[in-house]
Amino acid sequence: MPKDGPQPVERELPTDEARDLLGLVRDLVQREIKPVAAEQEAAGAFPRETFRLLSEAGLLGLPYPEEYGGGGQPYQVYLQVLEELAAARLTVGLGTSVHSLSCHGLAHFGSKEQRTEWLPDMLGGGLLGAYCLSEPSSGSDAASLRTRAVRDGADWVLEGTKAWITHGGVADFYTVLARTGEEGPCGITAFLVPADAEGLSAATPEHKMGLNGSPTAQLHFDGVRVPDARRLGDEGQGFSVALSSLDSGRLGIAACAVGVAQAALDESLAYTAEREQFGRPLADFQGLRFMLADMATQIEAGRSLYLAAARRRDAGQPFAKQAAMAKLFCTDTAMRVTTDAVQLLGGYGYTTDFPVERYMREAKVLQIVEGTNQIQRMVVARHLAGPESKG
């Protein structure tokens, strides 16, 4: 192992601008995020000031057009920024991914007037977003959602409950999917709802096994009135908005998973180089060396998979299958790698004195969010073998 410890990831970046951007991110991570990550996660502290700093640095709108205040960066660059953020603190990396997801509907389905009015503040004005699709009774079966929006003159009135909302109660705006018509996917419409809308409230955040700095909460819509001007896309187009957003969002989760796995590997490398048993560093024992090699190989494969999908997206090619594959593989990899990291550190790995137990707890949720890995397998299988028969 290099005497200076784990080395920064060697990245494939398309431009000098992108290389400078990654340098800025690494500097910000070392100064502002990583030193306080363990303490703030243990305290359940939401890093709102960190997100303001990211917004000021132009890091919350990287994949969106510069004309609306975005960074104009290709997705392959944006995802590598996410990976660096997640490696330092998943609450920040995942939060950045969720914010980007919440901007997708407006950026890709909103009118020119809507984008001009709202997108600049969402991308670089210090605001933070959340994405509202899941409900207490509809998670994987998103097309069965029950939150309803009823037309009332020039407005829509929203009634219902959303569940498992990252940034629920702390976001400044919510992209909300609600039923405006018939049952099934064709009766759903997307809306951009400000957090201060009358009748909108958040429940007490869920008590989770990890990711304690990131609030996850139910949102209650009790007669929330939203002007038709805040409808995103056509009436009944909401499910298409949701699927398009999730294809991109799944790549964000994949990148975050690789970041967590990389952090666990780096911690394992540092520990096994310093810790001695039987008069030799742990890193000298072949069984442990093979574990490290397997961890590194899985991480590199995951990184290559999400970057290949991102390049397809950047080129305007279909990438839904590749996004599902990347989310599936990278999050399963994060779970395996973080579990192995705890094993490599032995008893110390099971204590809060080292971060690998936190990485393992955090990795678990990545196999669940934005479509469980069982759903990802269904998505991939449908691309390969067609839809399931109705029986």
Disulfide bonds with the S-S distance in Angstrom:
none
